[in-house]
Amino acid sequence: MMWGFPFFLGPSLLILLPAVAFAAYAQWKVRSTYARYARVESDSRITAESAASRLLEGAAIRDVAIERTGRRLSDHYDPRRKVLRLSAPDSSSIAAIGVAAHEAGHAIQHARAYAPLSLRTAIVPVASFGSQLAFPLFLVGLFARYQPLITAGIVAFSVAVLFTLITLPVEFDASRRAVGALREAAIVSEEEIGAVKEVLFAAALTYVAAAAMAALQLVMLLSLGRRR
């Protein structure tokens, strides 16, 4: 989810500069790390799709399909449809296997009824609606000097911020499960585990950056609302 703010808010936008800088760094880090390890073949030569299948099978999960997704680094697990989508299913690189294992980690979370994942899935519609509605409500209330609309905008955006915060334990736990499962299945060597961790840590930074951006946007709204 992404939330944009117009640039006529003046000095208040300075609050966002640290998060903008961190987000840019996180994007660079994940792309450069993935690109580096996408050129490193695993010793096992197993493909990302096969690795994900083995991890799911090892967790006794047999009702999750694996599909190809078109865009690079668009890998994700859809808990509503029980589909694991991989951008490089035929690759046997450390990067592709690490990302596939991470998404399999989400499927394992789902199968084990991991509470933060269940909560995140439940609030997705509300968070999405709130992120789209929050700023229009806030702006109308701000210009009309109508406090109930300002408050409604802040409350709506708070749900979106909550989504990004809940996402953090979900993502870190999926990576932890991925590393453990890869070790147990002996899909990558112990020497390659470090590279997998590096790929997953870089990916996790993007979620930390998103949470920081959302939190500072909320701080900006609260600051503007209080001044008016």
Buried (B, 14 or more C-beta within 10 A) or exposed (E): BEBEBEEEBEEBBEBBEEBBEBBEEBBEBBBEBBEBBBEEBBEBEBBBBBBBBBBBEBBEBEEBEBEEBEEEBEBBBBBEEBBBBBBBBEBBBBBBBBBBBBBBBBBBBBBEEBEBBBBBBEBEEBBBEBBEBBBEBBBBBBEEEBEEBBBBBBEBBBBBBBBBBBBBBBBBBBBBBBBBBBBEBEBBEEEBBEBBBBBBBBBBBBBBBBBBBBBBBBBBBBEBBEEE
